[in-house]
Amino acid sequence: MSDYTITFAQSARKELEHLSVNVIRRVFPKIENLAQNPRPSGCRKLQGFKNLWRIRIGDYRVIYQVFDDEMVVDIVAVRHRSRVYRFR
């Protein structure tokens, strides 16, 4: 199976830039792993949205879309759990 391409929404890229180095060290490897397995164990599909998934990394959540036909995983948000679901 070939790898998916990881893309970032501009807002998600800015959110990553504002995280502490320790949080980035935990979050970024999980994001990179989405290239091999876009729906890893523990991921959840968000209710009320057609194609949004989330993975949990401690107190942070990564919200992303999977486009299987294009082999793309698009990172939509990387936020603390207290404010992650207030994005649309």
N, C-alpha and C positions, 0 to 999 in steps of 0.2 A: 504494500500500500504506500503510495507516495504521500509526502507531507503536505499539509495545508499551509497556505500563506497567512501570516499574521499581519493584520493592518490595525491601525489605531485611529479612532475618531480624534479630531483635533482637541476636543474637550477632554478626552481620556488621556491624551498625551500631556496636557497641561496639569491634570490631576496627578499624574505620575511624577511630574517635575516638582510638585509641592510636597510630596511624601518624604518622610525621613529616610535616611540611608538604610537603616535597619529594616524598615518595612519594605523598601524596594528589594532588598536582598531576599526577602521571603516571597514576595509577590512575583517578581520577574521570572524565576525558574518555573513557576506554575503556569504562567502565561506562555512561556516557550514550549512547555509540554503539550499545550493545546494543538500545536502543529502536528504531533503524532496521533493524538487522541482528542478530538474536539468535544467529546462527551465522556469525560473521565468519571470514575466512580465517585459518587458524592455530588455530582453536578445536578442542578435542578432546572427545569423549564419554568419560566415565570408565567404565572397565570395572568390571563388578560392580554397577552402579547403573542403574536403569531410565531416569532422566531427568536425570542430572547432566552438566554440561558445564564446561569450564574454558578460560579464556584466560590467556595468559602475558604479564606486563608486567614485564620485567626479572627480578629475583629474586622477584617476587611473583606470586601466582596468585589469580584470582577464580573461585570455584566457584559455579555458578548452575544453576537449573532453568528450562526454557522450557515454558510452557503455551500452546500455539498456539490452542486453542479459546477461551481466555479473553484472549488477547493480553497475557500477563503474563510478565515475566522476574523471577524471584525470586533475589536474591543471597543465597547461603547462607554463604559464607566469603570473607574477603580476608586472606590470610596469606602469610608468607614461604615460599618453596619447601621449606625444610627441615622444616616442620611442617604443611603444608597438608593432607596426606592423612590426618591423624590426627583426624578430626572426628566420626566416628560409630562 
